[in-house]
Amino acid sequence: MRAEGIETARRILLVFPRYTSAFATWEYAYPLTDGVQALMPPQGLLLIAAYLPPGWQVRFVDENIRAATQADFEWAEAVFVSGMHIQRKQMNDICRRAHEHDLPVALGGPSVSACPDYYPAFDYLHLGELGDATDTLIATLSRDVTRPAQQVVLTTAERLPMTEFPVPAYELAELKKYFLANIQYSSGCPYQCEFCDIPGLYGRNPRLKTPQQVIAELDKLREGGSTNTVYFVDDNFIGNRKATLELLPHIIAWQKKHGYPTRLACEATLNIAKRPEILEKMQEAFFITIFCGIETPDPDALKAMQKDHNMMVPILEGVKTINSYGMEVVSGIIMGLDTDKMDTANALIEFVEQSRIPMLTINLLQALPKTPLWDRLERENRLNHDESRDSNVEFLLPYDHVVSEWKRVMKAVYAPEKLLDRYEYQCDYTYANRVKPPASTQATWPNIRRGLIMMRNVIWRLGVVGDYKRIFWKFALRRLRKGDIEGMLAASLVGHHLIRFGQEATSGNQNASNYSVRLREAAMPAE
Ligand code: SF4
């Protein structure tokens, strides 16, 4: 399915908005790296870039790296933008700047697909995934790039099968400036957790790329010079377990062929712990991290949110099992649930201690459109649209109590000593179970140079001028005595972001939800 009857090739400027600072943007870690400036290349825009008809010219700007310039807008005939809710303000700002040049602006991606009302100024709204709406947009712009008199909303009714997705145009992105590389293997999730918009937006029957497509993307990332961990951005890597089992041998063969150049990470449901046949292959494929939406250790709460699948194994046992295959668990946690009690925060702090999970995204419950939670709260008249709040949910517990308990949890779990202790455990009992890549591919000059730069930055910023020097050195020296330079650097770097974020959260400078509509002032576009 490609747009037919393309009359005129166009010049398209793709602009990805700057992120508002958030837990998962990692910006506090960037100064410790060898020049990272942004989180991940934007899959959606790079996919569109690859999908545009032959002969169309494309210019890609990620405003996390540099701002789109007057020259960029003057060059373009149309502008495409994509982003998530936390980039809402910045997306609208890009639209404003493009309109100063009288350019038509199209917006696609997850935020507009869920909340088109947020974006009244855009000329074209592209709702849903790549498909017939994309073809209509391309055909329309090919005929005419004057701005339409009214906003045009194009909704994908027929999605392009993922097996026909082109390899995203990774060559347009400066891969070395990103914290992570990424690949999308599947779309959709078979579960129906009450708060989650994935099944509503992308369906319950996961659609998949072929193993050959995934390998082609790994090849392209490698050829583009990426040495980063590749994050599978699928919402559930084991949404179709049979397909996952078919994919993994291809990745293992690719890693072996190239000497294990790439660490891998993904998101998956915690019941993966019941699947040793998948975990074994993931270990061999060099997966090092799994993000699991644990959400809460309270079984009643899991039941209430229809996330019973998290209880297929006792949670702590599940985490330990995953660790034994060399994979660190990153956990999502939600506070403000209807089942929360006055002392839920204590139970969460204890859970973090017991699970030894270093990194947790701890959010206040936020009702997203197109979710069963939204529908229920709307019926119960418990949606609050005051954008100065940290959540749009009227909690059953007092709002101030929930927010202050969130701060208390953030302070407790990201206290430097506690966090680095949990990393110490991971170094000894998780990282030690990972594949050991051959020295010939690891001890290359670019890798050594990168390691030296990071070592210099970590020692200077954390060990000399940092504000938790003593705790840092206690951790670092223990690791160095064990010859574990890699564990020391990785934990220090990521841990520093978590510690800083925890400090900001406690002082009220960060939102208590990654999804919050509370719009803090966006950072200025990169200069
Ligand atoms: S929270 Fe995870 S498991 Fe639940 S529906 Fe969403 S993607 Fe699926």
Residues whose N, C-alpha, C, O or C-beta is under 5 A from the ligand:
A	BS01	SF4	C189 Y191 Q192 C193 C196 I198 D235 N236 T269 G293
